[in-house]
Amino acid sequence: MESTHKGMNSTLTFRSATIADVEAVVVLIESAYRGEGSRAGWTTEADLLDGQRTNIDEVSTIISGSHSRIRLALRSGELVGCVRVDDARDAGYIGMVTVSPTLQSAGIGRQLLIEAERVVRDELQLTSARMTVIGQRDTLIAWYERQGYCCSGKRLPFPYDNPRAGIPRRTDLYFEVLVKKLVRLD
Protein backbone atom coordinates (compact mmCIF):
# COMPACT_ATOMS: atom_id res chain seq x y z
CA MET A 1 0.00 0.00 0.00
CA GLU A 2 1.31 3.42 -0.94
CA SER A 3 0.44 6.55 1.02
CA THR A 4 1.42 10.21 0.91
CA HIS A 5 2.01 12.78 3.66
CA LYS A 6 2.51 16.49 3.13
CA GLY A 7 5.06 17.89 5.58
CA MET A 8 6.52 21.30 6.31
CA ASN A 9 9.05 21.22 3.50
CA SER A 10 7.96 18.51 1.09
CA THR A 11 5.58 15.76 0.19
CA LEU A 12 6.71 12.25 0.99
CA THR A 13 5.46 9.07 -0.57
CA PHE A 14 5.52 5.89 1.53
CA ARG A 15 5.61 2.29 0.40
CA SER A 16 6.69 -1.03 1.86
CA ALA A 17 10.23 -2.10 1.06
CA THR A 18 10.84 -5.11 -1.15
CA ILE A 19 13.85 -7.38 -1.43
CA ALA A 20 15.09 -5.11 -4.25
CA ASP A 21 15.37 -2.28 -1.66
CA VAL A 22 17.46 -4.16 0.92
CA GLU A 23 20.89 -2.79 0.02
CA ALA A 24 19.67 0.83 -0.12
CA VAL A 25 17.89 0.43 3.23
CA VAL A 26 21.03 -0.96 4.90
CA VAL A 27 23.14 1.90 3.52
CA LEU A 28 20.61 4.47 4.76
CA ILE A 29 20.36 2.97 8.26
CA GLU A 30 24.13 2.67 8.64
CA SER A 31 24.61 6.28 7.46
CA ALA A 32 22.19 7.62 10.07
CA TYR A 33 23.29 5.61 13.11
CA ARG A 34 26.96 4.65 12.89
CA GLY A 35 30.27 6.08 11.80
CA GLU A 36 31.52 9.61 11.26
CA GLY A 37 28.97 10.38 8.52
CA SER A 38 26.14 9.85 10.99
CA ARG A 39 27.36 12.87 12.97
CA ALA A 40 25.88 15.13 10.26
CA GLY A 41 22.51 14.40 11.90
CA TRP A 42 21.34 14.51 15.51
CA THR A 43 20.23 10.86 15.85
CA THR A 44 23.67 9.25 15.63
CA GLU A 45 24.66 6.44 17.98
CA ALA A 46 28.35 6.89 17.11
CA ASP A 47 29.25 8.06 20.64
CA LEU A 48 27.60 5.00 22.18
CA LEU A 49 28.23 2.15 19.74
CA ASP A 50 30.63 1.06 17.04
CA GLY A 51 30.09 -1.71 14.50
CA GLN A 52 27.08 -2.32 12.32
CA ARG A 53 23.54 -1.15 13.11
CA THR A 54 22.03 -3.69 10.72
CA ASN A 55 22.95 -5.88 7.77
CA ILE A 56 21.51 -7.37 4.59
CA ASP A 57 20.36 -10.56 6.33
CA GLU A 58 18.45 -8.73 9.07
CA VAL A 59 16.75 -6.28 6.70
CA SER A 60 15.86 -9.14 4.30
CA THR A 61 14.31 -11.08 7.18
CA ILE A 62 12.24 -8.08 8.29
CA ILE A 63 11.00 -7.39 4.77
CA SER A 64 10.18 -11.06 4.15
CA GLY A 65 8.49 -11.56 7.52
CA SER A 66 4.76 -12.14 7.77
CA HIS A 67 4.51 -9.91 10.87
CA SER A 68 7.01 -7.20 9.95
CA ARG A 69 7.71 -4.62 7.28
CA ILE A 70 9.86 -1.63 6.54
CA ARG A 71 8.10 1.45 5.21
CA LEU A 72 10.18 3.66 2.94
CA ALA A 73 9.89 7.44 2.75
CA LEU A 74 10.57 8.76 -0.75
CA ARG A 75 10.89 12.38 -1.81
CA SER A 76 10.77 12.85 -5.58
CA GLY A 77 11.58 9.13 -5.88
CA GLU A 78 14.69 9.35 -3.66
CA LEU A 79 14.92 7.25 -0.47
CA VAL A 80 15.17 9.72 2.42
CA GLY A 81 13.95 7.64 5.37
CA CYS A 82 12.56 4.34 6.60
CA VAL A 83 10.86 2.81 9.61
CA ARG A 84 10.33 -0.75 10.81
CA VAL A 85 6.84 -1.82 11.90
CA ASP A 86 6.16 -5.21 13.52
CA ASP A 87 2.97 -6.82 14.75
CA ALA A 88 3.95 -7.66 18.33
CA ARG A 89 0.37 -8.87 18.98
CA ASP A 90 -0.30 -6.65 22.01
CA ALA A 91 1.10 -3.54 20.27
CA GLY A 92 2.76 -2.45 17.10
CA TYR A 93 6.52 -2.32 17.50
CA ILE A 94 8.14 0.67 15.79
CA GLY A 95 11.90 0.68 15.27
CA MET A 96 14.75 1.73 13.02
CA VAL A 97 13.23 5.19 12.55
CA THR A 98 15.79 6.50 10.09
CA VAL A 99 16.25 9.78 8.23
CA SER A 100 19.21 10.61 6.01
CA PRO A 101 21.61 12.55 8.29
CA THR A 102 21.71 15.67 6.10
CA LEU A 103 17.90 15.85 6.04
CA GLN A 104 17.27 15.46 9.76
CA SER A 105 15.34 18.28 11.46
CA ALA A 106 13.23 18.79 8.31
CA GLY A 107 10.10 17.01 9.59
CA ILE A 108 10.75 13.70 7.82
CA GLY A 109 11.10 11.78 11.10
CA ARG A 110 7.74 13.09 12.29
CA GLN A 111 6.13 12.00 9.00
CA LEU A 112 7.77 8.55 9.31
CA LEU A 113 6.32 8.19 12.78
CA ILE A 114 2.86 9.25 11.60
CA GLU A 115 3.08 6.66 8.82
CA ALA A 116 4.25 3.92 11.20
CA GLU A 117 1.38 4.71 13.58
CA ARG A 118 -1.06 4.63 10.65
CA VAL A 119 0.17 1.15 9.74
CA VAL A 120 -0.14 -0.04 13.36
CA ARG A 121 -3.63 1.43 13.79
CA ASP A 122 -5.21 0.90 10.35
CA GLU A 123 -3.45 -2.11 8.85
CA LEU A 124 -2.51 -4.10 11.96
CA GLN A 125 -5.67 -3.00 13.83
CA LEU A 126 -3.74 -2.43 17.07
CA THR A 127 -4.46 0.30 19.61
CA SER A 128 -0.96 1.05 20.86
CA ALA A 129 2.60 1.42 19.64
CA ARG A 130 5.78 0.48 21.47
CA MET A 131 9.45 1.14 20.84
CA THR A 132 12.77 0.81 22.59
CA VAL A 133 15.35 3.58 22.70
CA ILE A 134 18.81 3.48 24.24
CA GLY A 135 18.23 5.09 27.63
CA GLN A 136 21.23 7.41 27.36
CA ARG A 137 19.68 9.12 24.32
CA ASP A 138 17.87 11.83 26.31
CA THR A 139 17.38 14.17 23.33
CA LEU A 140 15.80 11.42 21.23
CA ILE A 141 13.56 10.24 24.07
CA ALA A 142 12.44 13.85 24.61
CA TRP A 143 11.60 14.10 20.88
CA TYR A 144 9.47 10.93 21.08
CA GLU A 145 7.75 12.31 24.19
CA ARG A 146 6.81 15.42 22.19
CA GLN A 147 5.23 13.04 19.65
CA GLY A 148 3.01 11.55 22.38
CA TYR A 149 5.13 8.61 23.57
CA CYS A 150 5.58 7.97 27.29
CA CYS A 151 8.28 6.13 29.17
CA SER A 152 6.60 2.97 30.41
CA GLY A 153 8.90 2.58 33.40
CA LYS A 154 10.20 -0.63 31.88
CA ARG A 155 13.87 -0.96 31.00
CA LEU A 156 15.48 -3.75 29.03
CA PRO A 157 19.12 -4.75 29.31
CA PHE A 158 21.47 -3.98 26.45
CA PRO A 159 22.64 -7.24 24.79
CA TYR A 160 26.36 -6.83 25.47
CA ASP A 161 26.98 -10.46 24.48
CA ASN A 162 25.48 -9.97 21.00
CA PRO A 163 27.87 -8.25 18.56
CA ARG A 164 24.93 -7.85 16.13
CA ALA A 165 23.63 -5.15 18.50
CA GLY A 166 26.82 -3.14 18.01
CA ILE A 167 30.07 -2.79 19.89
CA PRO A 168 29.34 -0.76 23.02
CA ARG A 169 31.57 2.18 23.92
CA ARG A 170 30.05 2.30 27.43
CA THR A 171 29.17 -0.24 30.11
CA ASP A 172 25.90 1.36 31.29
CA LEU A 173 23.67 1.01 28.21
CA TYR A 174 20.04 -0.12 28.49
CA PHE A 175 16.82 0.29 26.52
CA GLU A 176 13.95 2.48 27.67
CA VAL A 177 10.53 1.16 26.58
CA LEU A 178 8.26 3.91 25.21
CA VAL A 179 4.53 3.46 24.54
CA LYS A 180 1.71 5.42 22.94
CA LYS A 181 -2.03 4.76 22.77
CA LEU A 182 -3.35 5.17 19.24
CA VAL A 183 -6.81 6.53 18.51
CA ARG A 184 -8.79 5.23 15.53
CA LEU A 185 -9.62 7.98 13.09
CA ASP A 186 -12.81 6.53 11.55
C-alpha positions as a printed Julia matrix, in Angstrom:
186×3 Matrix{Float64}:
   0.0     0.0    0.0
   1.31    3.42  -0.94
   0.44    6.55   1.02
   1.42   10.21   0.91
   2.01   12.78   3.66
   2.51   16.49   3.13
   5.06   17.89   5.58
   6.52   21.3    6.31
   9.05   21.22   3.5
   7.96   18.51   1.09
   5.58   15.76   0.19
   6.71   12.25   0.99
   5.46    9.07  -0.57
   5.52    5.89   1.53
   5.61    2.29   0.4
   6.69   -1.03   1.86
  10.23   -2.1    1.06
  10.84   -5.11  -1.15
  13.85   -7.38  -1.43
  15.09   -5.11  -4.25
  15.37   -2.28  -1.66
  17.46   -4.16   0.92
  20.89   -2.79   0.02
  19.67    0.83  -0.12
  17.89    0.43   3.23
  21.03   -0.96   4.9
  23.14    1.9    3.52
  20.61    4.47   4.76
  20.36    2.97   8.26
  24.13    2.67   8.64
  24.61    6.28   7.46
  22.19    7.62  10.07
  23.29    5.61  13.11
  26.96    4.65  12.89
  30.27    6.08  11.8
  31.52    9.61  11.26
  28.97   10.38   8.52
  26.14    9.85  10.99
  27.36   12.87  12.97
  25.88   15.13  10.26
  22.51   14.4   11.9
  21.34   14.51  15.51
  20.23   10.86  15.85
  23.67    9.25  15.63
  24.66    6.44  17.98
  28.35    6.89  17.11
  29.25    8.06  20.64
  27.6     5.0   22.18
  28.23    2.15  19.74
  30.63    1.06  17.04
  30.09   -1.71  14.5
  27.08   -2.32  12.32
  23.54   -1.15  13.11
  22.03   -3.69  10.72
  22.95   -5.88   7.77
  21.51   -7.37   4.59
  20.36  -10.56   6.33
  18.45   -8.73   9.07
  16.75   -6.28   6.7
  15.86   -9.14   4.3
  14.31  -11.08   7.18
  12.24   -8.08   8.29
  11.0    -7.39   4.77
  10.18  -11.06   4.15
   8.49  -11.56   7.52
   4.76  -12.14   7.77
   4.51   -9.91  10.87
   7.01   -7.2    9.95
   7.71   -4.62   7.28
   9.86   -1.63   6.54
   8.1     1.45   5.21
  10.18    3.66   2.94
   9.89    7.44   2.75
  10.57    8.76  -0.75
  10.89   12.38  -1.81
  10.77   12.85  -5.58
  11.58    9.13  -5.88
  14.69    9.35  -3.66
  14.92    7.25  -0.47
  15.17    9.72   2.42
  13.95    7.64   5.37
  12.56    4.34   6.6
  10.86    2.81   9.61
  10.33   -0.75  10.81
   6.84   -1.82  11.9
   6.16   -5.21  13.52
   2.97   -6.82  14.75
   3.95   -7.66  18.33
   0.37   -8.87  18.98
  -0.3    -6.65  22.01
   1.1    -3.54  20.27
   2.76   -2.45  17.1
   6.52   -2.32  17.5
   8.14    0.67  15.79
  11.9     0.68  15.27
  14.75    1.73  13.02
  13.23    5.19  12.55
  15.79    6.5   10.09
  16.25    9.78   8.23
  19.21   10.61   6.01
  21.61   12.55   8.29
  21.71   15.67   6.1
  17.9    15.85   6.04
  17.27   15.46   9.76
  15.34   18.28  11.46
  13.23   18.79   8.31
  10.1    17.01   9.59
  10.75   13.7    7.82
  11.1    11.78  11.1
   7.74   13.09  12.29
   6.13   12.0    9.0
   7.77    8.55   9.31
   6.32    8.19  12.78
   2.86    9.25  11.6
   3.08    6.66   8.82
   4.25    3.92  11.2
   1.38    4.71  13.58
  -1.06    4.63  10.65
   0.17    1.15   9.74
  -0.14   -0.04  13.36
  -3.63    1.43  13.79
  -5.21    0.9   10.35
  -3.45   -2.11   8.85
  -2.51   -4.1   11.96
  -5.67   -3.0   13.83
  -3.74   -2.43  17.07
  -4.46    0.3   19.61
  -0.96    1.05  20.86
   2.6     1.42  19.64
   5.78    0.48  21.47
   9.45    1.14  20.84
  12.77    0.81  22.59
  15.35    3.58  22.7
  18.81    3.48  24.24
  18.23    5.09  27.63
  21.23    7.41  27.36
  19.68    9.12  24.32
  17.87   11.83  26.31
  17.38   14.17  23.33
  15.8    11.42  21.23
  13.56   10.24  24.07
  12.44   13.85  24.61
  11.6    14.1   20.88
   9.47   10.93  21.08
   7.75   12.31  24.19
   6.81   15.42  22.19
   5.23   13.04  19.65
   3.01   11.55  22.38
   5.13    8.61  23.57
   5.58    7.97  27.29
   8.28    6.13  29.17
   6.6     2.97  30.41
   8.9     2.58  33.4
  10.2    -0.63  31.88
  13.87   -0.96  31.0
  15.48   -3.75  29.03
  19.12   -4.75  29.31
  21.47   -3.98  26.45
  22.64   -7.24  24.79
  26.36   -6.83  25.47
  26.98  -10.46  24.48
  25.48   -9.97  21.0
  27.87   -8.25  18.56
  24.93   -7.85  16.13
  23.63   -5.15  18.5
  26.82   -3.14  18.01
  30.07   -2.79  19.89
  29.34   -0.76  23.02
  31.57    2.18  23.92
  30.05    2.3   27.43
  29.17   -0.24  30.11
  25.9     1.36  31.29
  23.67    1.01  28.21
  20.04   -0.12  28.49
  16.82    0.29  26.52
  13.95    2.48  27.67
  10.53    1.16  26.58
   8.26    3.91  25.21
   4.53    3.46  24.54
   1.71    5.42  22.94
  -2.03    4.76  22.77
  -3.35    5.17  19.24
  -6.81    6.53  18.51
  -8.79    5.23  15.53
  -9.62    7.98  13.09
 -12.81    6.53  11.55
